[in-house]
Amino acid sequence: MLKLEQVSVNYGATCGVAQISLEVHEGELVTLIGANGAGKSTTLRAINGLEPLANGRIVFNGDVISGVSPAQVIESGISHCPEGRRVFPLLTVRENLEMGAYRRQDRQRVKRDMEHMFDRFPRLRERHQQVAGTLSGGEQQMLAIARALMARPRLVMFDEPSLGLAPNIVEQIFSLITEIRTEGVTVLLVEQNAYAALEMCDRAYLLENGRIVTHGSAAQMLANQDIRKAYLGG
């Protein structure tokens, strides 16, 4: 479904990612693991058009999407739930969800999807008129996920969804991501909790200093002694 071919992103003279190649197949949950600054978030931002490529190309469902606008990436079927949630703080919960569907023309289906999100996230229904910036961290993460799903994506990218959340909320978020995948949405996940990410995923890629150093099935990565020592606490 998604293929990155020798993709590089530069920040001035600094290399963000260097000639990375990866694939995500339809229906999979694939995760990117690695230390802070390894290039995981940069990879997602390159896919959604927020970072220009220095070289390489990105293909989604057979179409080259590298170089197109973020709006066109969304229209192609890719949605992004960014690090830090990035809700619109001065808009209400309902308005944030409407923003997730702003490129869609099927307004009746948008209304039905809004109700579906409120059914899935009852706390958001309770707070639908509340300004998003006043929500708790967990509620904002739920809103960010729901907003991403309002675009009706075929592939959704999650960037550090557990960051800064209480353990009980993290468990809910991981359960939601697994549920989204079982409903047929392909998932590309960046997650600081490498063990939890590998427990959830089908396959994983390990990034170090902007390069993919190894990849494999979740079982292979969990059994890799170097990965266990460096990222899984031994």
PEDARA-V754174 format. One line per field, one symbol per residue. ss: DSSP state (H for helix, E for strand, L for the rest). phi: phi as a letter, one per 40 degrees, with the letter a starting at -180 (. if undefined). psi: psi as a letter, one per 20 degrees, with the letter a starting at -180 (. if undefined). A space follows every 10 residues. Layout:
# PEDARA-V754174
ss: ???
phi: ???
psi: ???
This chain:
# PEDARA-V754174
ss: LEEEEEEEEE ELLEEEEEEE EEEELLLLEE EEELLLLLLH HHHHHHHLLL LLLLEEEEEE LLEELLLLLH HHHHHHLEEE ELLLLLLLLL LEHHHHHHHH LLLLLLHHHH HHHHHHHHHH LHHHHHLLLL EHHHLLHHHH HHHHHHHHHL LLLLEEEEEL LLLLLLHHHH HHHHHHHHHH HHLLLEEEEE LLLHHHHHHH LLEEEEEELL EEEEEEEHHH HHHLHHHHHH HLLL
phi: .bbbbfcbbb bgccccbbfc babbcdgcbb bbbicdgchc cdccccccgc bcccagabbb fgbcbcgccd cccccchbbb bccggfcccc ccdccccccc bcccbccccc cccccccccc bdccccbcbc ccccccdccc cccccccccc cfccbbbbbf cccgbcdccd cccccccccc ccchccbbbb accccccccc ccbabbbbfg bcbaaicdcc cccccccccc bbgg
psi: gpppolpqpq ncippgqolq prqpqpirop qprrrpjijg hhgghggjji pqphraqppp kippipirqh hhgghijpqp orpjglrohi qrgghghhhh jhiqimhhhg ghhghghhhh mhhhghkhjq phijqrghhh ggghggghhi ilqhppppol iipjqqhhhg ggghhggggg gijjpqpopp phnhggghhh rgrqpppplj qohqrarggg hhiohghggh ijk.
